[in-house]
Amino acid sequence: MPKFLIQASYTPEGSKGLLEEGASGRRAAVHQVVTDLGGTVEAMYFAFGEDDFVCILDFPDAVSMAAVSLRVKASGALRTRATPLLTLDEIDEAAHRQITFRPPGT
């Protein structure tokens, strides 16, 4: 299953909701939306600094991740970044694929 690193920061309204609901409530909400789409939550951590929390999610496909991303961003409570994560074996496979590429100007 494809893995994604999620980095998120709360908007002021999202922070107010977090203060009311607590971290365990947010963990439950993330778990629910991910499992409803056939995925799993590998890890979830709250942080401080540029990001308020990070998590690693497994989804059956990129479309499921995109669906969650669109819905979360539309809520206005969070700003998120989703980064696809690749295994070492996947990078090895990519490195061995024959690709024809001509750089600009050559």
SVG drawing of the C-alpha trace seen along z (x, -y; Angstrom):
<svg xmlns="http://www.w3.org/2000/svg" viewBox="-15 -32 39 36">
<polyline fill="none" stroke="black" stroke-width="0.4" points="0.0,0.0 1.4,-3.5 2.6,-5.4 2.3,-9.2 4.0,-11.6 1.5,-14.2 2.7,-17.5 0.0,-19.8 -0.5,-23.1 -3.8,-24.3 -5.4,-27.5 -6.6,-29.7 -10.0,-28.0 -8.5,-24.6 -6.4,-25.3 -9.5,-26.4 -11.1,-23.0 -8.0,-21.2 -8.1,-23.0 -11.8,-22.0 -11.4,-18.4 -7.9,-17.4 -5.3,-15.3 -7.1,-12.0 -10.2,-13.3 -8.1,-14.3 -6.3,-10.9 -9.8,-9.2 -10.9,-11.5 -7.8,-10.7 -8.1,-7.0 -11.8,-7.0 -11.3,-8.8 -8.2,-6.7 -9.7,-3.3 -13.0,-4.2 -11.0,-4.4 -9.2,-1.1 -6.0,-2.6 -4.0,-2.5 -2.4,-5.1 1.2,-4.0 2.2,-6.9 0.9,-10.2 2.8,-12.8 2.0,-16.3 4.8,-18.8 5.5,-22.5 7.2,-24.8 6.2,-25.1 4.1,-21.9 1.5,-21.1 1.4,-17.4 2.9,-14.8 1.7,-11.3 2.5,-8.4 -0.6,-7.0 -1.0,-3.9 -3.8,-4.2 -4.8,-1.7 -4.1,-4.2 -3.2,-7.9 -6.8,-8.7 -7.8,-7.9 -5.1,-10.2 -6.3,-12.9 -9.9,-12.6 -8.8,-13.0 -6.5,-15.9 -9.3,-17.8 -11.8,-17.3 -9.4,-18.4 -8.2,-21.5 -11.8,-22.4 -12.6,-22.5 -10.3,-25.5 -9.1,-24.0 -5.7,-22.8 -2.9,-23.5 -1.4,-20.2 1.3,-18.8 1.3,-15.1 4.5,-13.6 4.5,-10.1 7.0,-7.8 9.0,-5.2 10.7,-2.1 14.4,-1.4 13.4,1.4 11.2,-1.0 14.0,-3.5 16.3,-0.6 13.7,0.4 13.4,-3.2 17.2,-3.5 17.4,-0.5 14.7,-1.4 15.9,-2.6 14.8,-6.1 15.5,-8.1 15.8,-11.8 17.3,-14.7 18.2,-17.7 17.2,-21.2 19.7,-22.6 21.4,-19.3"/>
</svg>
